[in-house]
Amino acid sequence: MIIVTGGSGKAGRACVEDLAAHGYDVVSVDLVRPADSTVRHTVADLTDFGQTMAALAGVDERTKDVTGIVHLAAIPAPGLAPNHVTFATNTVSTYNVFESARQLGIKNVVWASSETVLGLPFDVPPPYAPVDEDYRGRPESAYSLSKLVGEDIAEQFCRWEPEMKIIGLRLSNVMAPGDYERFPGFQDDPMLRKWNLWGYIDARDAAQAMRLALESDITGAEVFVIANADTVMQTPNDKLLDAVYPDVPRRREIGAHETLLGIDKARRMLGYNPQYSWRDHRPDTP
């Protein structure tokens, strides 16, 4: 059985659906009940260690024999709550999930870190393009700091428990298909989306990455940038970078619309291969 915390959120719904479609027994743990009444669900406040432990250990016949956790529950972006609330909520809930998993012997944990750890919004230009996991995190908000602290916690848990796997996915800005209707509005002004190097992640591809991370034979703590293979823009990357970040070094030749949030590590180690693009979406499709 796989538990998905935050299963009622945008990425969480896609994750639950993808895991179920691939034959997994899935339970959502969230403060918000899922819109889909067929999804098995437990309400729990993960900032409370007792509730976290109880939810992951088993709830009557609803949750038992848990073999993996996808931890997505969090305040999902800066500015949605006061900074201290965002930091405390995200950091404590992540610690509680990791510690409960450790005590319960659940060695397979995947969780949502964030692209913001890379230095978003890039008011200070990135060190190079495409950005990747090679440089130390540069949090610019309480939200981003909470995610970097989560990555550090994961490293220490895996040092204590060498057989444990805790994979952090630095998810880009999560988009559902309906969000693609907004993309034409980005095209006239490259500054609108320069804050994350014009990146995004389709929720269905985020779910793919979560499943692949669960299935990988990696041990220890790892982090991966997870974005779609392209940018949100029709303008080629060379023109975007020349106009907005002319002094940022380009580490290699970059495709015209290739993501500037480097996913090479995820491709290599997880077998991640984005399947969806806003360029292929039709408004009359779900």
ChimeraX attribute file (.defattr): number of C-alpha atoms within 10 A of each C-alpha:
attribute: neighborCount
match mode: 1-to-1
recipient: residues
	/A:1	14
	/A:2	24
	/A:3	25
	/A:4	27
	/A:5	30
	/A:6	27
	/A:7	31
	/A:8	25
	/A:9	19
	/A:10	16
	/A:11	25
	/A:12	27
	/A:13	21
	/A:14	21
	/A:15	29
	/A:16	27
	/A:17	16
	/A:18	20
	/A:19	18
	/A:20	15
	/A:21	10
	/A:22	9
	/A:23	8
	/A:24	14
	/A:25	15
	/A:26	25
	/A:27	24
	/A:28	28
	/A:29	28
	/A:30	24
	/A:31	17
	/A:32	15
	/A:33	18
	/A:34	20
	/A:35	10
	/A:36	10
	/A:37	8
	/A:38	7
	/A:39	18
	/A:40	17
	/A:41	24
	/A:42	23
	/A:43	14
	/A:44	20
	/A:45	17
	/A:46	26
	/A:47	19
	/A:48	13
	/A:49	17
	/A:50	13
	/A:51	16
	/A:52	22
	/A:53	20
	/A:54	13
	/A:55	25
	/A:56	27
	/A:57	19
	/A:58	14
	/A:59	11
	/A:60	7
	/A:61	6
	/A:62	12
	/A:63	22
	/A:64	16
	/A:65	11
	/A:66	20
	/A:67	16
	/A:68	21
	/A:69	26
	/A:70	28
	/A:71	24
	/A:72	26
	/A:73	26
	/A:74	24
	/A:75	17
	/A:76	17
	/A:77	15
	/A:78	16
	/A:79	12
	/A:80	11
	/A:81	14
	/A:82	11
	/A:83	14
	/A:84	11
	/A:85	14
	/A:86	23
	/A:87	22
	/A:88	16
	/A:89	21
	/A:90	26
	/A:91	21
	/A:92	18
	/A:93	21
	/A:94	27
	/A:95	19
	/A:96	20
	/A:97	25
	/A:98	27
	/A:99	19
	/A:100	21
	/A:101	23
	/A:102	18
	/A:103	12
	/A:104	14
	/A:105	14
	/A:106	20
	/A:107	22
	/A:108	26
	/A:109	26
	/A:110	27
	/A:111	28
	/A:112	25
	/A:113	28
	/A:114	26
	/A:115	28
	/A:116	27
	/A:117	26
	/A:118	26
	/A:119	22
	/A:120	21
	/A:121	19
	/A:122	15
	/A:123	11
	/A:124	11
	/A:125	18
	/A:126	20
	/A:127	15
	/A:128	16
	/A:129	21
	/A:130	21
	/A:131	21
	/A:132	21
	/A:133	18
	/A:134	7
	/A:135	10
	/A:136	11
	/A:137	18
	/A:138	15
	/A:139	20
	/A:140	18
	/A:141	20
	/A:142	20
	/A:143	30
	/A:144	26
	/A:145	21
	/A:146	24
	/A:147	27
	/A:148	23
	/A:149	20
	/A:150	22
	/A:151	25
	/A:152	12
	/A:153	19
	/A:154	27
	/A:155	19
	/A:156	13
	/A:157	19
	/A:158	20
	/A:159	13
	/A:160	12
	/A:161	15
	/A:162	14
	/A:163	13
	/A:164	22
	/A:165	26
	/A:166	28
	/A:167	27
	/A:168	27
	/A:169	25
	/A:170	25
	/A:171	26
	/A:172	23
	/A:173	19
	/A:174	18
	/A:175	18
	/A:176	15
	/A:177	17
	/A:178	14
	/A:179	12
	/A:180	18
	/A:181	12
	/A:182	9
	/A:183	13
	/A:184	11
	/A:185	11
	/A:186	15
	/A:187	15
	/A:188	11
	/A:189	10
	/A:190	19
	/A:191	14
	/A:192	12
	/A:193	17
	/A:194	19
	/A:195	17
	/A:196	22
	/A:197	27
	/A:198	23
	/A:199	25
	/A:200	25
	/A:201	26
	/A:202	28
	/A:203	25
	/A:204	24
	/A:205	25
	/A:206	28
	/A:207	21
	/A:208	21
	/A:209	26
	/A:210	29
	/A:211	21
	/A:212	17
	/A:213	28
	/A:214	23
	/A:215	12
	/A:216	14
	/A:217	11
	/A:218	17
	/A:219	16
	/A:220	20
	/A:221	22
	/A:222	18
	/A:223	20
	/A:224	25
	/A:225	24
	/A:226	34
	/A:227	29
	/A:228	30
	/A:229	20
	/A:230	24
	/A:231	26
	/A:232	24
	/A:233	23
	/A:234	16
	/A:235	14
	/A:236	14
	/A:237	21
	/A:238	16
	/A:239	13
	/A:240	19
	/A:241	19
	/A:242	11
	/A:243	12
	/A:244	14
	/A:245	19
	/A:246	13
	/A:247	13
	/A:248	15
	/A:249	13
	/A:250	15
	/A:251	10
	/A:252	9
	/A:253	9
	/A:254	15
	/A:255	12
	/A:256	16
	/A:257	17
	/A:258	17
	/A:259	23
	/A:260	24
	/A:261	28
	/A:262	21
	/A:263	22
	/A:264	18
	/A:265	16
	/A:266	20
	/A:267	15
	/A:268	10
	/A:269	14
	/A:270	20
	/A:271	15
	/A:272	21
	/A:273	16
	/A:274	20
	/A:275	11
	/A:276	17
	/A:277	18
	/A:278	22
	/A:279	13
	/A:280	7
	/A:281	14
	/A:282	12
	/A:283	11
	/A:284	6
	/A:285	7
	/A:286	8
